[in-house]
Amino acid sequence: MDKRGALRAFGAATLACTAAFTLTACKDDKKPSFQGVDVTGADYAKDIPLTDVNGQKRSLKDFSGKVVAVFFGYTQCPDVCPTTLQELLEVKQALGADGDKLQAVFVSLDPERDTPEVLKAYLANFDQSFVGLSGTPDELAAVVKDFKIYFKKVPGKAEGTYTVDHSAGTYLYDTQGRLRIYERYGAGPQVLVQDVRALLG
């Protein structure tokens, strides 16, 4: 091969490599980078077919167009639950004009004490838009199994009292209702804000 031919071959190879790099870079740019655990495509936590405080059956489809944050707990929880709900409120506020595009959903693991009235009053302490859900023991058991949630009643010192040990993470769904991120408890509102913004695009 003469010198001119070699230069042409080198130039073509360089262009091909540049094009391949550009295409790869473009593909990578389209995939959002999450601070929490990326569970995109997970075959669990598909829906929340439970009842809200007004007696209405709910589904993730009801919140289409919003990022949905689903958290499990109970109203008499001393620390994890109020901390998480307060963080979700801070996230909503930090989003500014996009705050209404975040929907917090609190699923009670203690339907025995968390009546619709109790649940409604509890969530109102944080934000009027937060949705509280519960259900029959069978309905709740099915959802808990689908979400791989751990919870257990722990008897208290006084007769008839108890607490509930439970998983403390938050599940984030994108605006099409697809599970995308699992946020570990304690990650902080800054992490949640970044991930919610990523899901909002």
KEKE-3310 file (N, C-alpha, C; in steps of 0.2 Angstrom, whole numbers, plus 5000, padded with zeros to 4 digits):
npx = (5004:5003:5009:4999:4988:4988:4986:4973:4966:4969:4963:4949:4947:4949:4938:4928:4930:4928:4914:4908:4912:4905:4891:4890:4892:4881:4871:4874:4871:4858:4853:4848:4857:4856:4855:4850:4846:4846:4833:4827:4816:4813:4805:4794:4784:4773:4761:4749:4736:4726:4715:4711:4710:4697:4689:4691:4697:4713:4727:4742:4741:4732:4740:4747:4759:4765:4779:4780:4781:4783:4780:4781:4773:4768:4756:4760:4773:4789:4800:4806:4796:4789:4801:4804:4793:4793:4805:4801:4791:4800:4807:4797:4795:4808:4808:4801:4792:4789:4785:4772:4772:4777:4771:4767:4765:4758:4758:4749:4755:4748:4733:4724:4725:4727:4715:4704:4702:4712:4723:4721:4722:4735:4743:4740:4747:4759:4758:4744:4742:4748:4745:4736:4736:4727:4721:4712:4717:4721:4722:4732:4743:4745:4750:4762:4769:4772:4780:4790:4792:4796:4788:4783:4774:4778:4776:4772:4778:4767:4752:4743:4748:4759:4773:4778:4789:4798:4802:4811:4814:4811:4801:4803:4793:4792:4785:4777:4773:4782:4792:4807:4818:4825:4826:4836:4833:4837:4845:4843:4836:4842:4847:4835:4829:4837:4836:4822:4821:4828:4820:4809:4814)
npy = (4994:5011:5027:5037:5029:5023:5033:5037:5026:5026:5038:5034:5024:5032:5040:5031:5026:5037:5040:5029:5030:5042:5038:5029:5037:5045:5035:5032:5044:5045:5036:5038:5043:5036:5040:5032:5014:5007:4999:4996:4988:4977:4963:4964:4972:4978:4985:4994:4989:4994:5002:5019:5033:5038:5027:5023:5012:5011:5013:5012:5018:5029:5039:5043:5052:5057:5056:5043:5040:5027:5021:5010:5008:5014:5023:5025:5023:5027:5034:5030:5031:5045:5052:5049:5053:5067:5070:5067:5077:5088:5086:5088:5101:5106:5104:5114:5122:5110:5102:5097:5086:5076:5062:5056:5041:5032:5017:5008:4997:4993:4991:4988:4998:5009:5017:5024:5037:5040:5038:5048:5060:5059:5059:5072:5080:5081:5083:5088:5082:5070:5052:5040:5022:5007:4990:4975:4961:4950:4957:4966:4957:4952:4963:4966:4955:4955:4967:4963:4966:4967:4964:4964:4961:4967:4963:4975:4982:4985:4977:4972:4981:4986:4986:4989:4981:4984:4985:4998:5006:5016:5016:5021:5027:5030:5042:5035:5025:5014:5004:5011:5015:5010:5018:5018:5019:5034:5040:5053:5069:5076:5067:5060:5071:5073:5061:5060:5072:5067:5056:5064:5070)
npz = (5000:4996:5002:5001:5001:5013:5022:5018:5023:5036:5040:5037:5046:5058:5057:5058:5071:5079:5076:5081:5095:5097:5095:5105:5116:5116:5118:5131:5137:5137:5147:5163:5178:5193:5211:5221:5222:5207:5200:5188:5178:5186:5192:5202:5215:5208:5208:5218:5224:5234:5247:5249:5261:5259:5255:5243:5230:5225:5212:5204:5192:5194:5197:5185:5176:5186:5197:5208:5225:5236:5252:5266:5282:5299:5308:5322:5323:5329:5324:5310:5301:5302:5300:5286:5280:5282:5275:5262:5261:5261:5250:5240:5242:5238:5225:5219:5207:5201:5211:5213:5205:5211:5220:5235:5243:5257:5264:5276:5288:5299:5300:5310:5320:5312:5307:5293:5297:5307:5299:5289:5297:5302:5290:5286:5294:5288:5273:5264:5251:5252:5250:5259:5261:5264:5269:5268:5278:5270:5257:5260:5264:5251:5244:5252:5250:5236:5236:5243:5256:5273:5289:5306:5320:5336:5353:5366:5382:5390:5393:5378:5370:5356:5344:5327:5318:5303:5285:5278:5267:5252:5237:5221:5207:5190:5178:5171:5178:5181:5191:5196:5205:5221:5236:5250:5267:5276:5266:5263:5259:5249:5240:5236:5229:5218:5212:5209:5201:5190:5186:5181:5171)
capx = (5000:5007:5008:4993:4982:4988:4983:4966:4964:4970:4958:4943:4947:4948:4931:4924:4931:4925:4907:4906:4912:4899:4885:4891:4891:4874:4867:4875:4868:4850:4852:4849:4861:4852:4859:4848:4848:4842:4829:4823:4814:4812:4798:4790:4781:4770:4755:4747:4729:4723:4710:4713:4706:4690:4686:4692:4702:4718:4731:4748:4738:4729:4745:4750:4762:4769:4784:4777:4786:4779:4783:4777:4775:4762:4756:4763:4780:4792:4806:4807:4790:4789:4807:4803:4787:4796:4810:4797:4789:4806:4809:4792:4796:4814:4806:4798:4786:4788:4783:4765:4773:4779:4766:4769:4760:4760:4755:4749:4756:4744:4726:4720:4725:4727:4709:4705:4702:4718:4728:4720:4724:4742:4747:4739:4753:4765:4756:4737:4742:4750:4739:4737:4732:4727:4717:4710:4723:4723:4725:4739:4748:4747:4755:4768:4773:4774:4785:4796:4792:4796:4785:4781:4771:4782:4773:4775:4779:4761:4747:4739:4752:4764:4776:4779:4796:4796:4807:4811:4815:4806:4801:4801:4791:4793:4779:4773:4771:4786:4797:4814:4823:4824:4829:4837:4832:4843:4849:4843:4831:4846:4847:4829:4828:4841:4833:4815:4822:4830:4814:4805:4818)
capy = (5000:5017:5032:5040:5024:5022:5039:5037:5020:5028:5043:5031:5021:5037:5043:5026:5026:5043:5039:5023:5033:5047:5034:5026:5042:5047:5030:5033:5050:5044:5033:5042:5040:5037:5040:5026:5008:5006:4993:4997:4981:4973:4960:4964:4979:4981:4990:4995:4989:4995:5007:5025:5035:5039:5021:5022:5008:5015:5010:5017:5022:5035:5044:5044:5058:5059:5052:5041:5037:5022:5019:5006:5010:5014:5030:5025:5022:5032:5037:5029:5034:5052:5055:5048:5057:5073:5070:5067:5084:5093:5085:5091:5108:5108:5103:5120:5121:5103:5099:5093:5080:5070:5059:5052:5036:5029:5011:5006:4990:4992:4993:4987:5004:5015:5018:5029:5044:5041:5039:5054:5065:5058:5062:5079:5083:5082:5087:5086:5078:5063:5047:5034:5016:5001:4985:4969:4957:4947:4962:4969:4952:4951:4968:4966:4949:4958:4972:4960:4970:4963:4967:4959:4964:4966:4965:4980:4980:4985:4972:4974:4986:4983:4990:4985:4981:4984:4987:5006:5009:5020:5014:5027:5025:5035:5045:5029:5019:5009:5004:5012:5016:5009:5022:5016:5024:5038:5042:5060:5072:5078:5061:5059:5076:5072:5055:5062:5076:5062:5053:5069:5071)
capz = (5000:4995:5008:5001:5002:5020:5025:5017:5027:5043:5040:5037:5053:5063:5057:5061:5078:5081:5075:5086:5101:5098:5096:5112:5121:5115:5121:5138:5140:5137:5153:5169:5183:5199:5217:5224:5219:5200:5200:5182:5175:5192:5192:5208:5217:5202:5209:5225:5224:5241:5248:5252:5267:5257:5253:5235:5228:5221:5208:5201:5186:5196:5197:5179:5174:5192:5200:5214:5231:5240:5258:5271:5289:5303:5311:5329:5322:5333:5321:5303:5297:5302:5296:5279:5277:5282:5270:5256:5261:5259:5243:5236:5242:5235:5218:5217:5202:5200:5217:5212:5201:5216:5224:5241:5245:5263:5265:5283:5290:5305:5299:5316:5323:5307:5303:5288:5300:5310:5293:5286:5301:5302:5284:5286:5298:5283:5267:5262:5245:5253:5250:5264:5259:5268:5265:5272:5280:5263:5252:5263:5263:5244:5242:5255:5247:5230:5237:5247:5263:5280:5294:5311:5326:5342:5359:5370:5389:5393:5389:5373:5366:5352:5339:5321:5314:5296:5280:5279:5261:5248:5230:5216:5201:5185:5177:5167:5183:5181:5196:5194:5210:5228:5240:5256:5273:5278:5261:5264:5254:5243:5236:5233:5225:5212:5208:5207:5195:5185:5183:5178:5164)
cpx = (5004:5005:5001:4987:4982:4985:4976:4963:4964:4964:4951:4942:4946:4941:4926:4924:4927:4917:4905:4907:4906:4893:4885:4889:4884:4870:4868:4871:4861:4849:4853:4853:4858:4857:4857:4849:4843:4839:4825:4822:4813:4805:4795:4788:4778:4764:4753:4739:4725:4718:4713:4708:4699:4686:4687:4698:4707:4723:4737:4745:4735:4734:4749:4753:4765:4774:4781:4782:4781:4783:4778:4779:4768:4762:4759:4770:4784:4797:4806:4802:4790:4795:4806:4798:4789:4801:4806:4793:4794:4808:4803:4793:4802:4813:4803:4792:4784:4786:4777:4766:4776:4773:4768:4763:4762:4756:4755:4750:4752:4737:4722:4719:4724:4720:4709:4705:4709:4723:4728:4723:4732:4746:4746:4744:4759:4763:4749:4737:4745:4744:4741:4733:4732:4722:4715:4717:4726:4726:4732:4744:4750:4752:4761:4772:4776:4780:4791:4797:4792:4793:4783:4779:4776:4778:4776:4776:4772:4756:4743:4742:4757:4767:4776:4786:4794:4802:4806:4813:4809:4806:4799:4799:4791:4786:4774:4771:4775:4791:4804:4819:4821:4829:4830:4836:4838:4847:4849:4839:4835:4846:4841:4827:4831:4838:4826:4816:4824:4825:4809:4808:4820)
cpy = (5006:5022:5035:5036:5023:5027:5039:5031:5022:5033:5039:5027:5026:5039:5037:5025:5032:5043:5034:5026:5038:5043:5031:5031:5044:5042:5031:5039:5049:5040:5037:5039:5042:5037:5034:5020:5007:4999:4992:4990:4976:4970:4959:4972:4982:4986:4990:4995:4989:5001:5013:5027:5037:5033:5020:5017:5012:5010:5015:5021:5028:5041:5045:5051:5061:5054:5050:5038:5033:5020:5015:5008:5010:5020:5030:5024:5028:5036:5037:5033:5041:5055:5054:5052:5065:5075:5071:5074:5089:5092:5088:5099:5110:5107:5110:5119:5114:5099:5094:5087:5075:5068:5054:5047:5032:5023:5009:4999:4988:4994:4992:4994:5010:5015:5023:5036:5045:5042:5046:5060:5065:5061:5069:5083:5085:5086:5084:5082:5071:5058:5042:5028:5011:4996:4980:4965:4953:4951:4965:4964:4951:4956:4968:4960:4952:4963:4969:4964:4965:4967:4962:4963:4962:4968:4970:4978:4980:4980:4975:4979:4982:4988:4986:4986:4980:4987:4995:5009:5012:5017:5020:5024:5031:5037:5040:5024:5013:5010:5006:5013:5013:5013:5019:5021:5027:5041:5050:5063:5074:5073:5060:5065:5075:5066:5057:5067:5072:5059:5058:5071:5078)
cpz = (5000:5001:5008:5003:5010:5024:5024:5022:5034:5045:5041:5044:5058:5063:5060:5068:5082:5081:5080:5093:5102:5099:5103:5117:5121:5119:5129:5141:5141:5144:5159:5174:5190:5206:5221:5220:5213:5200:5193:5179:5180:5191:5198:5209:5211:5203:5217:5225:5231:5241:5252:5258:5266:5255:5246:5234:5223:5217:5206:5195:5188:5196:5191:5178:5180:5194:5207:5219:5235:5246:5263:5278:5293:5307:5318:5328:5325:5329:5313:5299:5297:5299:5289:5276:5277:5277:5263:5255:5259:5252:5238:5236:5238:5227:5215:5213:5201:5206:5217:5208:5205:5220:5229:5243:5251:5264:5272:5284:5296:5304:5305:5319:5318:5303:5298:5292:5303:5304:5290:5290:5302:5296:5283:5289:5293:5277:5265:5256:5246:5254:5255:5261:5264:5265:5270:5273:5273:5258:5254:5262:5256:5242:5245:5252:5240:5230:5241:5253:5269:5285:5299:5317:5332:5348:5363:5377:5392:5389:5384:5368:5361:5347:5333:5318:5307:5291:5280:5272:5257:5241:5226:5210:5196:5183:5173:5172:5183:5187:5193:5199:5217:5232:5247:5262:5275:5273:5261:5258:5248:5238:5232:5228:5218:5208:5205:5200:5189:5181:5179:5171:5164)
residu = (MET:ASP:LYS:ARG:GLY:ALA:LEU:ARG:ALA:PHE:GLY:ALA:ALA:THR:LEU:ALA:CYS:THR:ALA:ALA:PHE:THR:LEU:THR:ALA:CYS:LYS:ASP:ASP:LYS:LYS:PRO:SER:PHE:GLN:GLY:VAL:ASP:VAL:THR:GLY:ALA:ASP:TYR:ALA:LYS:ASP:ILE:PRO:LEU:THR:ASP:VAL:ASN:GLY:GLN:LYS:ARG:SER:LEU:LYS:ASP:PHE:SER:GLY:LYS:VAL:VAL:ALA:VAL:PHE:PHE:GLY:TYR:THR:GLN:CYS:PRO:ASP:VAL:CYS:PRO:THR:THR:LEU:GLN:GLU:LEU:LEU:GLU:VAL:LYS:GLN:ALA:LEU:GLY:ALA:ASP:GLY:ASP:LYS:LEU:GLN:ALA:VAL:PHE:VAL:SER:LEU:ASP:PRO:GLU:ARG:ASP:THR:PRO:GLU:VAL:LEU:LYS:ALA:TYR:LEU:ALA:ASN:PHE:ASP:GLN:SER:PHE:VAL:GLY:LEU:SER:GLY:THR:PRO:ASP:GLU:LEU:ALA:ALA:VAL:VAL:LYS:ASP:PHE:LYS:ILE:TYR:PHE:LYS:LYS:VAL:PRO:GLY:LYS:ALA:GLU:GLY:THR:TYR:THR:VAL:ASP:HIS:SER:ALA:GLY:THR:TYR:LEU:TYR:ASP:THR:GLN:GLY:ARG:LEU:ARG:ILE:TYR:GLU:ARG:TYR:GLY:ALA:GLY:PRO:GLN:VAL:LEU:VAL:GLN:ASP:VAL:ARG:ALA:LEU:LEU:GLY)
# end
